[in-house]
Amino acid sequence: MTIKFKPEKGAILKLLRTSNVNKKLKIFERLDELPEKNKIKILMKILEDSSWMLREKAAYKLAAYGSRVVPRLKKLSIQGYWYTRAAACLALGEIGNTKALDEIVSLLLIDNNPTVLHEASKALVKLAQADPNKFCARLQAKELDEVQMEKILNVVKREDADLFIELKNTLHDE
């Protein structure tokens, strides 16, 4: 099967509306032919796709753009379908920028979807691992109550006991 590929954002977005995952994968594999700005927009759109495989691939590709895509990922992490929020959390965790901490913490405290909670938990731990001191400073700035703080720290404790101890000591010292 051959797919005619016009390296234009509009044409690609139209092609992505198909329900055929194999066609979407072929499109995904050819994204490098696009200018970066268009590629980022299309990857953001793929985060809203019904296929977890495509969303996951897009999240990892977006993570390579680092802090430049964090504002858009933060918006996606708190709006849209559960699978879009989960994919945005995956990308934010891979980037490791603590500027996304507010959204990740909010999801952990209010979201009910188990997949979103799982990805937000992984992202939280990665943010803490990336820069524990900055993580603690931003966490304290959120002014969480004791129960909320305990819930957030327990997420870290489940994933990385040593990091939990480090965070606890840093938070206690500040």
N, C-alpha and C positions, 0 to 999 in steps of 0.2 A: 504494500500500500504506500503510495506516494502522497505527501501533503505539500501542496503549493504553499510556500512560505513567503509572505510579503513582510519584510522587516518594518512594519508600521504598527504602532501601538494599537490603533483602532481595529485593524484587521486581525491582530493576534487576540485581542479581547473578544472579538466575535467568534473566532475559532475555539476559544476556551469555553464557550457556552455548550459545546457538544457534551453528551453524556459518555462518550467513548474515552475511557481513561488512557488507552494506548495512544490515541491521537493527541491527547493532552500531554502525555509524556514526550512524544516526539517534538511538540511545540516547546516544551520545557527545555529539552536538550539543545534547542537552537536559540535560546534567549541571548547567548553571548554575542550574537550577531547584531544586537540592538545597542543603541546608545544607553549609557548607564541610567540616565533619568527615566527613560521608558522601561528599562528592565526592572527598576525598583518598583515602579507603579504596577507593572504586571505581576511581579512577585507578591506585592501586597494584595492584589486581587486574587491570586491563587490561594492565599491564606483563607479565603472565604469559600474555597471549593469543597465539595462534599467528600472528596477522596482524602483520607488521612495521609496516604503515601505522598500525594502531591503537596499537601499542606506542610508536611514534615520536610520535604525537599526544599520547598520555598523558604521555610523558617531558617534552615541551615544556610542557604544561599544569602538570605537577608542579613544574617548574623555577620557575614563577611564585610558588610558595609558599616558595621559598628555604630557609633554614636549618631551618625547622620540619620539613621532610620528609627532611632529610639522614640522620638515624639509621635510618629505615626503608629508605631507598634503599641505605645502606651494607650492611644485612642482605641485601637482595635482590641486591646486586652480588657477594656471595660464596656465595650458595646458589641452588639452583634450576637450571632449564634454562639452556643457553647463551644463548638469546635473551632471557631475563629478566635475566641478568647484563649483557648488552650494552645493553639498554634502560635499566637502572639507571645504567650508566656514562654514557650519553648525558645523562640528567637531571642526574647529579652534575657533569658537565662544564659544563653550562649554568648550574648554580647557582654554580659556582666557589668553593665553600667548601673550604679546605684541610684541614678536619677529615676529609674523605673520602680524603685522600692515602694513608693506610695500606692501605685496601682496593684502591685503584687500583694502587698499587705491587705489592701481593701478586698481583693478577691478571696484571700484566705479567710477573711473575717465574715464576708457576706455571701459568697457564691455557694450554691448547693450542688453544682454538677461535679461528680467525682473525677472526671477527666480534667476539668479545669483546675480543681484542687490539687490533683496529682502534679500537673505541669507547673502550677504556681508554686507548689512546695519545692520542686526541683529547682525552679528559677530562684527562689528565695535563698536556697543553700548556695547556689552558684554565685549570687550577688555577695553573700557573706564571705565566701571563700576568696573572691576576687580582691576585696579590700575590707577586712574585718573592722578596722578603725572607722573608715568612712561609713560603713554599714551601720555601726553602732551609733554614730553621730546622727545619721539620718533617721534611724529608728527612734532615738530619743526625741528628736525634733517633732515627731508625729504625735507626741503626748498621748500615747495609748494608756488606757487604764490597766490595772494590774492583771486582770483576767485576759485581756487582749494581748498584752506583752507576753504572758505565760504561754498563750496559744501559739504565738509566733515563734518563741524560743523553743517550744516543744517540737515544732516542725524541724528545726535545725538539729535538735537533740536526736530525733529518730534517724536522721541521715548521717550525721557526723558528730559523734560524742565529743571528740577533742575540740572541734570548732565551737560547739555549744559551751564548753568550759571556758574557752578563750573569750567568747562573747559575753558570757555571764560576768567574768572578772572585769572586762573592759567597761561594761555597763555599770557595775558596782563601783568602780573607781571614779567614774565621771560624775 
